[in-house]
């Protein structure tokens, strides 16, 4: 097939902005930083069709290109890790799922998987969703040139073992390919579980793409992102300590980020603060940070300034530096270390966290979290300190606004921690169940 025309059509941030579904369409999707842009450039034979980036989350819209005035090539946002706000990630997820479930002219979806890593849960959850809804797709293993043949066979074998087919009349995947950086393709395996005509057409489209070239077209530019949130909660609990007394607290937050750099302002207003005889803004925190990724690892560092209300003998302003690392696997483990350099100089707080999201419906997911903290005040106290169990579910109102109910249980991890928390908390208790609701706006 000879490509005689190719033009950029549009970048869509919501379904209503997509071009009319009047032509066949082939879409590419994968986790952030899987090499999607490089693959598209390799398939088309032009190095500037899709811009590549070391910063995950580069593709933020559905980008459409019209080929030969006959069919569309769609470049979708990554569905995995990206250092953007929670509301923005939720907006991307809603956009992706709405697209794949409702795009009637979609012939096949090409799902990219980094061959250097063992199976990642989010890939298989996504494949299960595609299979359940009979969306035809092709697995494409990228970066195979980084592995020896035996290593590659082992990884693909592990991937195949994890695929569960609940109904053999439906194909959970149909075809897989190696994509090598020397622009060659090697067929690995063809699965034959009553493959539909649409799926076969999708496989044929791959061969057509490989035989053609597309001239360079418009590519998106990365833009700053921002997120504003306000939460209403029954208590303010921080590192196990109860910092409010039977009163509603209001916690607004504003975050901005660009190319990994971020800034945040957070505040707490106690609606019935005894020391003030009424409502009082009793804390404002300022955070500067940088976050990045390397393959499946995430890392970050930052500085926090705590501006606390009170007299000079009770609440002194203080500041901390912190570093964090995370690993993108099933339970998303993360480790964060905080060190105080001001009013509580020499104090350390270490937090180990885990989390997982369960898809409830097309637009909704249940987010569960569990964390454990260790506190060393630099003087006489050093204990496994507090645990925190959390559950939340975000309900998108539109592409910018989401409402999130949240519930928490904070508890001590040792008898020494229980004694310290009781002495410092308003209610003289050491464990607390509290919750509330937050509203977030991304722009």
Beta strands, then each sheet from edge to edge (+ up, - down):
strand 1: 6-12
strand 2: 24-30
strand 3: 62-67
strand 4: 71-75
strand 5: 106-114
strand 6: 137-142
strand 7: 175-179
strand 8: 185-190
strand 9: 225-233
strand 10: 237-238
strand 11: 241-242
strand 12: 249-258
strand 13: 261-273
strand 14: 278-294
strand 15: 297-308
strand 16: 318-327
strand 17: 334-340
strand 18: 348-359
strand 19: 365-376
strand 20: 382-396
strand 21: 401-412
strand 22: 432-442
sheet 1: 1+ 3- 4+ 2+ 5+ 6+ 7+ 8-
sheet 2: 9+ 12- 13+ 14- 15+ 16- 17+ 18- 19+ 20- 21+ 22- 9+
sheet 3: 10+ 11-
end
